[in-house]
Amino acid sequence: MLNDKDLSRYARQVIIPNFDEEGQEKLLNTKCLIVGAGGLGCPVALYTSAAGFGHIEIYDQDIIEVSNLNRQIAHKNNCLGNSKAENLVLECKKINPNITLISRKKIFDENIDIKHFDLIFDCSDNPKTKYTLNYLSHKNKKILISGSAVQFEGQLSIWKSGVSKHYPCYECVFPKTYEKAPTTNCREAGIIGPVTGLIGSMQVNEAIKEVAIKNYSSTAGYLFLYDGLTQNLDKIKLVKNYQCPVCSK
């Protein structure tokens, strides 16, 4: 049951049709894992906190560098050298002190227990972490909302292969290969800040719909491709690989 303070804080959400107080209660009871406290992780954490996701844990082992500041909007010049995860938690608490926020200054790997989370946000910038998140999310039947961004381009996808066998997983669409992949991280290829802001906001938008909206038809099974140069947003239907080593078993 929402109290008077909750109703005041989330007033502009609970008046939305098919959301209302029940939807807000669902958000407050949702436990989120955010992997990455950078260009995507900052808007994801800030918006999930503002929306009232009740329990948020943020994993990132990196420290804040001056080259991060063009896009990692929660980090400021006076925080250089500090932990990204810790600083992001502090900034989120300024927005919403009534939820639980926990920082984890460590690398995310297969040994992390994700069973108690309801939603996983992939805000990482490297393939190894993305494959690990895909494997653990499928194994533990969790919803994985994945974003990526480089230069003027962004991608968004909702993976639910563990929830339903009919959905593809990340590795179905992006199979592992031993060939040298093209540069896909912002450190080497570059990144425009508003692209990460847009993709991160879209990740949270999808999470709110998955958790709180009544009669919602999931957009899982699609890949969204954004081109910031042309302002095109394409929606591509994905096909499950029934020989996938992760989700075909």
PASEBA-1860 file (N, C-alpha, C; in nm, 3 decimals):
! residues 249
1> MLNDKDLS> 0.085/-0.119/0.000/0.000/0.000/0.000/0.088/0.125/0.000 ~ 0.063/0.217/-0.092/0.139/0.341/-0.098/0.097/0.435/0.014 ~ 0.195/0.500/0.076/0.162/0.600/0.177/0.149/0.738/0.111 ~ 0.119/0.838/0.189/0.096/0.972/0.134/0.221/1.029/0.067 ~ 0.338/1.001/0.126/0.462/1.049/0.066/0.488/0.982/-0.069 ~ 0.458/0.852/-0.078/0.472/0.781/-0.206/0.380/0.842/-0.311 ~ 0.257/0.868/-0.272/0.159/0.922/-0.366/0.201/1.060/-0.416 ~ 0.264/1.138/-0.330/0.313/1.269/-0.372/0.433/1.256/-0.465
9> RYARQVII> 0.527/1.168/-0.429/0.649/1.153/-0.510/0.619/1.096/-0.648 ~ 0.532/0.997/-0.655/0.507/0.928/-0.782/0.375/0.969/-0.846 ~ 0.325/1.088/-0.810/0.193/1.133/-0.854/0.177/1.130/-1.005 ~ 0.281/1.171/-1.079/0.270/1.179/-1.225/0.277/1.042/-1.292 ~ 0.313/0.940/-1.216/0.311/0.804/-1.270/0.179/0.733/-1.240 ~ 0.131/0.748/-1.118/0.013/0.671/-1.079/-0.114/0.719/-1.148 ~ -0.111/0.838/-1.208/-0.230/0.884/-1.281/-0.236/0.831/-1.423 ~ -0.132/0.759/-1.466/-0.129/0.706/-1.602/-0.221/0.583/-1.612
17> PNFDEEGQ> -0.309/0.578/-1.713/-0.395/0.461/-1.731/-0.312/0.333/-1.746 ~ -0.361/0.225/-1.688/-0.294/0.093/-1.689/-0.165/0.089/-1.606 ~ -0.139/0.197/-1.531/-0.025/0.199/-1.439/-0.077/0.210/-1.297 ~ -0.133/0.321/-1.263/-0.198/0.354/-1.135/-0.119/0.307/-1.012 ~ -0.182/0.301/-0.897/-0.112/0.268/-0.772/-0.057/0.126/-0.772 ~ -0.128/0.037/-0.836/-0.081/-0.102/-0.841/0.052/-0.113/-0.915 ~ 0.065/-0.039/-1.023/0.191/-0.039/-1.097/0.305/0.016/-1.015 ~ 0.279/0.123/-0.940/0.384/0.180/-0.857/0.425/0.084/-0.746
25> EKLLNTKC> 0.331/0.015/-0.688/0.363/-0.084/-0.586/0.452/-0.194/-0.643 ~ 0.425/-0.233/-0.768/0.508/-0.335/-0.832/0.651/-0.286/-0.850 ~ 0.667/-0.160/-0.891/0.802/-0.104/-0.905/0.875/-0.104/-0.772 ~ 0.806/-0.061/-0.667/0.869/-0.054/-0.536/0.909/-0.191/-0.483 ~ 0.846/-0.295/-0.533/0.879/-0.432/-0.491/0.978/-0.501/-0.585 ~ 1.027/-0.428/-0.684/1.117/-0.485/-0.784/1.263/-0.466/-0.745 ~ 1.341/-0.572/-0.761/1.484/-0.567/-0.734/1.561/-0.568/-0.866 ~ 1.644/-0.465/-0.886/1.716/-0.447/-1.012/1.866/-0.463/-0.993
33> LIVGAGGL> 1.929/-0.524/-1.091/2.073/-0.530/-1.100/2.116/-0.447/-1.220 ~ 2.206/-0.352/-1.198/2.262/-0.271/-1.307/2.410/-0.303/-1.317 ~ 2.453/-0.353/-1.431/2.594/-0.385/-1.452/2.654/-0.278/-1.542 ~ 2.738/-0.195/-1.482/2.797/-0.082/-1.552/2.745/0.049/-1.496 ~ 2.836/0.139/-1.459/2.799/0.269/-1.401/2.854/0.382/-1.487 ~ 2.854/0.357/-1.620/2.910/0.454/-1.713/2.802/0.526/-1.794 ~ 2.826/0.536/-1.925/2.738/0.611/-2.012/2.595/0.562/-2.014 ~ 2.574/0.431/-2.009/2.439/0.374/-2.002/2.394/0.358/-1.858
41> GCPVALYT> 2.484/0.314/-1.773/2.448/0.289/-1.634/2.402/0.413/-1.560 ~ 2.459/0.529/-1.593/2.418/0.653/-1.524/2.271/0.685/-1.549 ~ 2.225/0.700/-1.675/2.082/0.729/-1.693/1.991/0.617/-1.646 ~ 2.034/0.491/-1.661/1.952/0.380/-1.613/1.933/0.389/-1.462 ~ 2.041/0.411/-1.389/2.032/0.419/-1.242/1.952/0.541/-1.197 ~ 1.975/0.655/-1.261/1.904/0.777/-1.221/1.754/0.764/-1.246 ~ 1.717/0.709/-1.361/1.575/0.699/-1.394/1.504/0.586/-1.319 ~ 1.573/0.475/-1.293/1.510/0.371/-1.211/1.489/0.420/-1.069
49> SAAGFGHI> 1.585/0.498/-1.018/1.571/0.555/-0.884/1.455/0.653/-0.879 ~ 1.449/0.741/-0.977/1.342/0.841/-0.980/1.205/0.776/-0.995 ~ 1.198/0.668/-1.072/1.070/0.599/-1.095/1.024/0.521/-0.973 ~ 1.117/0.487/-0.884/1.079/0.416/-0.762/1.096/0.266/-0.768 ~ 1.195/0.217/-0.845/1.231/0.076/-0.833/1.291/0.059/-0.694 ~ 1.236/-0.036/-0.617/1.262/-0.036/-0.474/1.399/-0.079/-0.428 ~ 1.468/-0.162/-0.507/1.599/-0.214/-0.466/1.688/-0.217/-0.591 ~ 1.800/-0.144/-0.585/1.890/-0.133/-0.699/2.032/-0.160/-0.653
57> EIYDQDII> 2.100/-0.252/-0.723/2.242/-0.277/-0.698/2.320/-0.248/-0.825 ~ 2.433/-0.182/-0.810/2.513/-0.136/-0.923/2.653/-0.195/-0.915 ~ 2.693/-0.266/-1.021/2.826/-0.326/-1.029/2.914/-0.246/-1.125 ~ 3.030/-0.205/-1.079/3.131/-0.145/-1.165/3.259/-0.132/-1.085 ~ 3.370/-0.181/-1.139/3.497/-0.177/-1.067/3.581/-0.056/-1.102 ~ 3.536/0.026/-1.199/3.618/0.136/-1.249/3.609/0.260/-1.161 ~ 3.707/0.349/-1.182/3.706/0.480/-1.119/3.672/0.587/-1.224 ~ 3.630/0.704/-1.177/3.589/0.812/-1.267/3.711/0.882/-1.325
65> EVSNLNRQ> 3.711/0.894/-1.459/3.818/0.965/-1.530/3.758/1.084/-1.604 ~ 3.841/1.182/-1.634/3.790/1.303/-1.697/3.729/1.275/-1.834 ~ 3.780/1.172/-1.903/3.726/1.138/-2.035/3.586/1.077/-2.028 ~ 3.540/1.042/-1.907/3.404/0.987/-1.889/3.297/1.095/-1.890 ~ 3.335/1.219/-1.863/3.237/1.320/-1.826/3.151/1.372/-1.941 ~ 3.186/1.339/-2.065/3.102/1.386/-2.177/2.972/1.309/-2.187 ~ 2.961/1.196/-2.115/2.842/1.111/-2.130/2.794/1.050/-1.998 ~ 2.880/1.036/-1.901/2.844/0.968/-1.775/2.791/1.074/-1.679
73> IAHKNNCL> 2.664/1.109/-1.696/2.609/1.234/-1.645/2.595/1.240/-1.493 ~ 2.608/1.130/-1.425/2.600/1.132/-1.278/2.734/1.170/-1.215 ~ 2.842/1.161/-1.293/2.976/1.186/-1.240/3.019/1.328/-1.271 ~ 3.083/1.393/-1.173/3.121/1.533/-1.185/3.273/1.550/-1.174 ~ 3.319/1.667/-1.211/3.462/1.694/-1.214/3.527/1.677/-1.077 ~ 3.454/1.707/-0.971/3.512/1.696/-0.836/3.513/1.554/-0.783 ~ 3.468/1.457/-0.868/3.465/1.317/-0.826/3.571/1.233/-0.897 ~ 3.659/1.297/-0.971/3.762/1.222/-1.045/3.843/1.136/-0.949
81> GNSKAENL> 3.863/1.009/-0.988/3.936/0.915/-0.905/3.851/0.835/-0.810 ~ 3.725/0.875/-0.794/3.634/0.801/-0.706/3.572/0.681/-0.778 ~ 3.517/0.591/-0.701/3.449/0.474/-0.756/3.324/0.515/-0.832 ~ 3.308/0.464/-0.954/3.188/0.493/-1.032/3.063/0.439/-0.964 ~ 3.070/0.316/-0.917/2.953/0.253/-0.854/2.911/0.330/-0.729 ~ 3.008/0.364/-0.644/2.977/0.437/-0.521/2.920/0.575/-0.549 ~ 2.981/0.646/-0.644/2.935/0.781/-0.674/2.795/0.779/-0.735 ~ 2.769/0.681/-0.821/2.637/0.672/-0.883/2.529/0.646/-0.778
89> VLECKKIN> 2.559/0.562/-0.681/2.465/0.538/-0.572/2.437/0.667/-0.494 ~ 2.542/0.745/-0.466/2.524/0.871/-0.393/2.434/0.967/-0.470 ~ 2.454/0.975/-0.602/2.373/1.065/-0.684/2.227/1.018/-0.691 ~ 2.207/0.888/-0.696/2.071/0.834/-0.700/1.998/0.859/-0.568 ~ 2.071/0.851/-0.457/2.010/0.877/-0.327/1.964/1.022/-0.313 ~ 2.032/1.113/-0.384/1.990/1.253/-0.383/1.853/1.269/-0.451 ~ 1.827/1.184/-0.549/1.698/1.188/-0.620/1.590/1.119/-0.538 ~ 1.623/1.002/-0.483/1.522/0.924/-0.411/1.587/0.853/-0.292
97> PNITLISR> 1.578/0.911/-0.173/1.638/0.849/-0.055/1.553/0.739/0.006 ~ 1.439/0.711/-0.052/1.345/0.616/0.008/1.354/0.475/-0.048 ~ 1.451/0.450/-0.135/1.470/0.317/-0.191/1.606/0.263/-0.144 ~ 1.629/0.134/-0.168/1.756/0.072/-0.131/1.852/0.076/-0.249 ~ 1.970/0.132/-0.227/2.073/0.142/-0.331/2.204/0.088/-0.277 ~ 2.265/-0.003/-0.351/2.388/-0.069/-0.306/2.491/-0.066/-0.419 ~ 2.614/-0.030/-0.387/2.723/-0.031/-0.485/2.811/-0.154/-0.465 ~ 2.857/-0.207/-0.577/2.949/-0.323/-0.575/3.071/-0.287/-0.660
105> KKIFDENI> 3.183/-0.263/-0.594/3.306/-0.223/-0.665/3.384/-0.347/-0.707 ~ 3.329/-0.420/-0.800/3.393/-0.545/-0.843/3.352/-0.580/-0.984 ~ 3.429/-0.664/-1.047/3.398/-0.713/-1.181/3.281/-0.810/-1.174 ~ 3.189/-0.797/-1.266/3.077/-0.890/-1.271/3.120/-1.014/-1.347 ~ 3.101/-1.133/-1.284/3.138/-1.258/-1.351/3.034/-1.366/-1.319 ~ 3.058/-1.487/-1.366/2.961/-1.596/-1.353/2.939/-1.640/-1.209 ~ 3.022/-1.596/-1.117/3.007/-1.635/-0.978/2.907/-1.549/-0.901 ~ 2.858/-1.443/-0.965/2.762/-1.354/-0.898/2.625/-1.421/-0.895
113> DIKHFDLI> 2.563/-1.422/-0.779/2.430/-1.481/-0.762/2.324/-1.377/-0.797 ~ 2.246/-1.403/-0.901/2.144/-1.306/-0.944/2.002/-1.355/-0.913 ~ 1.991/-1.462/-0.835/1.859/-1.523/-0.813/1.758/-1.427/-0.753 ~ 1.802/-1.336/-0.665/1.705/-1.252/-0.594/1.666/-1.127/-0.672 ~ 1.724/-1.108/-0.792/1.686/-0.994/-0.874/1.569/-1.029/-0.965 ~ 1.488/-0.928/-0.996/1.377/-0.945/-1.089/1.414/-0.900/-1.230 ~ 1.496/-0.797/-1.239/1.536/-0.737/-1.367/1.686/-0.718/-1.371 ~ 1.745/-0.743/-1.487/1.887/-0.722/-1.507/1.905/-0.617/-1.617
121> FDCSDNPK> 1.981/-0.514/-1.588/2.015/-0.414/-1.689/2.160/-0.434/-1.732 ~ 2.179/-0.464/-1.859/2.313/-0.476/-1.915/2.355/-0.339/-1.967 ~ 2.440/-0.272/-1.891/2.494/-0.142/-1.930/2.645/-0.152/-1.947 ~ 2.692/-0.272/-1.977/2.834/-0.297/-1.993/2.880/-0.256/-2.132 ~ 3.014/-0.252/-2.149/3.068/-0.211/-2.279/3.167/-0.313/-2.334 ~ 3.153/-0.441/-2.291/3.243/-0.542/-2.343/3.169/-0.674/-2.366 ~ 3.205/-0.749/-2.471/3.133/-0.872/-2.506/3.135/-0.977/-2.396 ~ 3.246/-0.992/-2.324/3.255/-1.095/-2.221/3.146/-1.080/-2.117
129> TKYTLNYL> 3.126/-0.957/-2.069/3.023/-0.933/-1.968/2.884/-0.956/-2.026 ~ 2.863/-0.917/-2.150/2.731/-0.936/-2.213/2.698/-1.084/-2.225 ~ 2.793/-1.166/-2.264/2.768/-1.311/-2.273/2.744/-1.371/-2.135 ~ 2.816/-1.323/-2.036/2.796/-1.372/-1.899/2.657/-1.336/-1.848 ~ 2.614/-1.212/-1.870/2.481/-1.170/-1.829/2.373/-1.249/-1.901 ~ 2.394/-1.275/-2.027/2.297/-1.354/-2.104/2.284/-1.494/-2.047 ~ 2.397/-1.558/-2.020/2.397/-1.694/-1.966/2.327/-1.700/-1.830 ~ 2.363/-1.608/-1.740/2.305/-1.611/-1.606/2.157/-1.574/-1.608
137> SHKNKKIL> 2.119/-1.479/-1.693/1.977/-1.440/-1.701/1.893/-1.554/-1.754 ~ 1.943/-1.623/-1.855/1.869/-1.738/-1.908/1.859/-1.849/-1.803 ~ 1.971/-1.881/-1.742/1.976/-1.989/-1.644/1.882/-1.963/-1.527 ~ 1.873/-1.838/-1.484/1.793/-1.803/-1.366/1.655/-1.748/-1.400 ~ 1.618/-1.755/-1.530/1.484/-1.713/-1.575/1.455/-1.567/-1.543 ~ 1.551/-1.481/-1.575/1.537/-1.338/-1.549/1.521/-1.260/-1.680 ~ 1.458/-1.144/-1.670/1.448/-1.053/-1.783/1.576/-0.972/-1.792 ~ 1.638/-0.971/-1.909/1.762/-0.898/-1.932/1.734/-0.786/-2.032
145> ISGSAVQF> 1.760/-0.662/-1.992/1.739/-0.547/-2.080/1.876/-0.490/-2.113 ~ 1.914/-0.507/-2.239/2.052/-0.480/-2.279/2.061/-0.358/-2.370 ~ 2.158/-0.273/-2.342/2.184/-0.158/-2.427/2.329/-0.152/-2.467 ~ 2.356/-0.086/-2.578/2.493/-0.059/-2.620/2.493/0.066/-2.706 ~ 2.607/0.134/-2.709/2.618/0.257/-2.785/2.763/0.280/-2.824 ~ 2.782/0.327/-2.946/2.915/0.363/-2.993/2.900/0.469/-3.101 ~ 2.985/0.570/-3.096/2.980/0.683/-3.189/2.839/0.744/-3.189 ~ 2.768/0.742/-3.303/2.632/0.798/-3.311/2.525/0.689/-3.311
153> EGQLSIWK> 2.561/0.565/-3.279/2.468/0.454/-3.293/2.440/0.387/-3.159 ~ 2.317/0.336/-3.145/2.279/0.266/-3.024/2.193/0.145/-3.054 ~ 2.193/0.049/-2.962/2.111/-0.072/-2.973/2.039/-0.097/-2.842 ~ 1.920/-0.155/-2.853/1.842/-0.192/-2.736/1.772/-0.323/-2.763 ~ 1.769/-0.411/-2.662/1.697/-0.537/-2.677/1.654/-0.588/-2.540 ~ 1.542/-0.660/-2.540/1.489/-0.722/-2.419/1.496/-0.873/-2.438 ~ 1.571/-0.940/-2.352/1.593/-1.084/-2.369/1.517/-1.159/-2.260 ~ 1.431/-1.253/-2.303/1.348/-1.329/-2.208/1.349/-1.478/-2.239
161> SGVSKHYP> 1.462/-1.529/-2.286/1.469/-1.670/-2.324/1.449/-1.762/-2.204 ~ 1.488/-1.716/-2.085/1.466/-1.798/-1.967/1.322/-1.796/-1.920 ~ 1.248/-1.692/-1.957/1.108/-1.679/-1.920/1.019/-1.762/-2.012 ~ 1.053/-1.763/-2.141/0.979/-1.841/-2.240/1.075/-1.898/-2.343 ~ 1.062/-2.026/-2.373/1.152/-2.093/-2.466/1.137/-2.043/-2.609 ~ 1.032/-1.967/-2.637/1.008/-1.918/-2.772/1.093/-1.795/-2.805 ~ 1.148/-1.729/-2.703/1.228/-1.609/-2.727/1.374/-1.647/-2.753 ~ 1.442/-1.573/-2.841/1.586/-1.593/-2.858/1.663/-1.531/-2.742
169> CYECVFPK> 1.788/-1.571/-2.725/1.875/-1.507/-2.627/1.980/-1.425/-2.701 ~ 2.062/-1.356/-2.627/2.164/-1.269/-2.686/2.258/-1.349/-2.776 ~ 2.296/-1.470/-2.732/2.392/-1.548/-2.809/2.330/-1.608/-2.935 ~ 2.198/-1.620/-2.940/2.131/-1.661/-3.063/2.161/-1.562/-3.176 ~ 2.155/-1.435/-3.139/2.166/-1.327/-3.238/2.311/-1.285/-3.259 ~ 2.389/-1.290/-3.153/2.530/-1.252/-3.160/2.617/-1.369/-3.113 ~ 2.631/-1.473/-3.195/2.706/-1.591/-3.152/2.853/-1.559/-3.129 ~ 2.911/-1.632/-3.035/3.053/-1.614/-3.007/3.135/-1.656/-3.128
177> TYEKAPTT> 3.244/-1.584/-3.149/3.333/-1.616/-3.260/3.477/-1.595/-3.216 ~ 3.568/-1.669/-3.277/3.709/-1.653/-3.245/3.777/-1.554/-3.339 ~ 3.701/-1.503/-3.435/3.755/-1.401/-3.523/3.763/-1.268/-3.451 ~ 3.857/-1.185/-3.492/3.873/-1.053/-3.429/3.753/-0.967/-3.465 ~ 3.683/-0.921/-3.363/3.563/-0.841/-3.386/3.600/-0.696/-3.410 ~ 3.515/-0.622/-3.482/3.539/-0.479/-3.499/3.528/-0.407/-3.364 ~ 3.592/-0.292/-3.356/3.590/-0.215/-3.232/3.448/-0.172/-3.198 ~ 3.402/-0.208/-3.079/3.264/-0.176/-3.040/3.257/-0.104/-2.906
185> NCREAGII> 3.372/-0.068/-2.847/3.364/0.003/-2.719/3.400/0.150/-2.739 ~ 3.345/0.233/-2.651/3.357/0.377/-2.668/3.499/0.427/-2.642 ~ 3.579/0.350/-2.568/3.716/0.392/-2.540/3.796/0.403/-2.669 ~ 3.773/0.312/-2.763/3.850/0.307/-2.886/3.778/0.372/-3.004 ~ 3.645/0.358/-3.009/3.570/0.407/-3.124/3.510/0.545/-3.102 ~ 3.492/0.586/-2.976/3.431/0.714/-2.946/3.281/0.702/-2.923 ~ 3.222/0.806/-2.862/3.080/0.803/-2.830/3.028/0.946/-2.809 ~ 2.908/0.970/-2.858/2.839/1.096/-2.834/2.746/1.077/-2.713
193> GPVTGLIG> 2.756/1.164/-2.615/2.684/1.149/-2.490/2.534/1.131/-2.502 ~ 2.463/1.212/-2.583/2.318/1.198/-2.591/2.271/1.061/-2.639 ~ 2.355/0.989/-2.714/2.316/0.855/-2.759/2.305/0.761/-2.640 ~ 2.401/0.767/-2.548/2.393/0.681/-2.429/2.273/0.721/-2.343 ~ 2.245/0.853/-2.338/2.130/0.898/-2.261/2.000/0.845/-2.318 ~ 1.988/0.846/-2.451/1.867/0.796/-2.515/1.850/0.646/-2.492 ~ 1.955/0.568/-2.516/1.944/0.423/-2.502/1.919/0.385/-2.356 ~ 1.987/0.450/-2.263/1.963/0.422/-2.122/1.820/0.453/-2.081
201> SMQVNEAI> 1.767/0.565/-2.129/1.628/0.600/-2.099/1.532/0.497/-2.156 ~ 1.561/0.449/-2.276/1.477/0.346/-2.338/1.482/0.216/-2.258 ~ 1.597/0.183/-2.203/1.608/0.062/-2.120/1.513/0.070/-2.001 ~ 1.511/0.185/-1.934/1.424/0.201/-1.817/1.278/0.203/-1.859 ~ 1.248/0.265/-1.971/1.112/0.267/-2.023/1.060/0.125/-2.045 ~ 1.144/0.040/-2.103/1.104/-0.100/-2.125/1.086/-0.173/-1.992 ~ 1.172/-0.143/-1.895/1.162/-0.208/-1.764/1.031/-0.171/-1.695 ~ 0.994/-0.044/-1.702/0.868/0.000/-1.641/0.751/-0.073/-1.706
209> KEVAIKNY> 0.754/-0.085/-1.836/0.645/-0.155/-1.907/0.640/-0.303/-1.867 ~ 0.756/-0.366/-1.858/0.759/-0.508/-1.823/0.704/-0.533/-1.683 ~ 0.731/-0.441/-1.591/0.693/-0.462/-1.451/0.553/-0.411/-1.420 ~ 0.519/-0.293/-1.468/0.407/-0.220/-1.409/0.286/-0.196/-1.498 ~ 0.299/-0.212/-1.629/0.188/-0.177/-1.717/0.096/-0.296/-1.740 ~ -0.031/-0.276/-1.718/-0.130/-0.382/-1.739/-0.154/-0.403/-1.889 ~ -0.180/-0.529/-1.926/-0.214/-0.564/-2.064/-0.106/-0.518/-2.162 ~ 0.018/-0.529/-2.119/0.130/-0.485/-2.202/0.183/-0.600/-2.286
217> SSTAGYLF> 0.203/-0.574/-2.415/0.262/-0.673/-2.505/0.412/-0.648/-2.513 ~ 0.492/-0.742/-2.465/0.636/-0.723/-2.454/0.700/-0.702/-2.591 ~ 0.806/-0.621/-2.592/0.885/-0.602/-2.714/1.008/-0.693/-2.715 ~ 1.010/-0.793/-2.627/1.116/-0.894/-2.633/1.110/-0.965/-2.768 ~ 1.225/-1.007/-2.816/1.230/-1.072/-2.945/1.254/-0.976/-3.060 ~ 1.278/-0.849/-3.026/1.309/-0.748/-3.128/1.441/-0.679/-3.091 ~ 1.509/-0.629/-3.192/1.629/-0.548/-3.173/1.600/-0.408/-3.227 ~ 1.624/-0.307/-3.142/1.604/-0.168/-3.182/1.740/-0.107/-3.215
225> LYDGLTQN> 1.749/-0.048/-3.334/1.873/0.013/-3.380/1.851/0.162/-3.401 ~ 1.931/0.244/-3.333/1.917/0.389/-3.343/2.038/0.448/-3.414 ~ 2.013/0.536/-3.512/2.118/0.607/-3.584/2.103/0.756/-3.553 ~ 2.194/0.810/-3.476/2.186/0.949/-3.435/2.216/1.047/-3.547 ~ 2.280/1.002/-3.654/2.308/1.091/-3.767/2.184/1.114/-3.853 ~ 2.105/1.010/-3.871/1.985/1.021/-3.955/1.857/1.031/-3.875 ~ 1.866/1.008/-3.743/1.751/1.004/-3.652/1.653/0.893/-3.691 ~ 1.707/0.781/-3.738/1.626/0.664/-3.767/1.628/0.568/-3.650
233> LDKIKLVK> 1.512/0.509/-3.622/1.502/0.403/-3.521/1.434/0.284/-3.587 ~ 1.510/0.176/-3.606/1.459/0.057/-3.672/1.428/-0.051/-3.569 ~ 1.322/-0.127/-3.594/1.280/-0.237/-3.509/1.287/-0.365/-3.590 ~ 1.374/-0.456/-3.550/1.401/-0.577/-3.628/1.354/-0.700/-3.551 ~ 1.273/-0.782/-3.615/1.228/-0.908/-3.555/1.344/-1.008/-3.553 ~ 1.368/-1.070/-3.437/1.478/-1.163/-3.421/1.430/-1.308/-3.432 ~ 1.519/-1.394/-3.474/1.487/-1.535/-3.494/1.568/-1.619/-3.394 ~ 1.502/-1.709/-3.328/1.570/-1.796/-3.231/1.656/-1.900/-3.302
241> NYQCPVCS> 1.774/-1.924/-3.249/1.863/-2.029/-3.300/1.844/-2.154/-3.215 ~ 1.783/-2.255/-3.272/1.751/-2.376/-3.195/1.873/-2.466/-3.175 ~ 1.989/-2.422/-3.222/2.115/-2.489/-3.190/2.201/-2.404/-3.097 ~ 2.142/-2.299/-3.043/2.217/-2.209/-2.953/2.268/-2.285/-2.832 ~ 2.396/-2.270/-2.797/2.451/-2.343/-2.682/2.396/-2.297/-2.547 ~ 2.332/-2.181/-2.543/2.280/-2.130/-2.416/2.133/-2.165/-2.397 ~ 2.048/-2.132/-2.494/1.903/-2.140/-2.470/1.832/-2.252/-2.543 ~ 1.905/-2.337/-2.616/1.837/-2.447/-2.687/1.829/-2.574/-2.604
249> K> 1.895/-2.575/-2.488/1.899/-2.696/-2.406/1.772/-2.713/-2.324
END
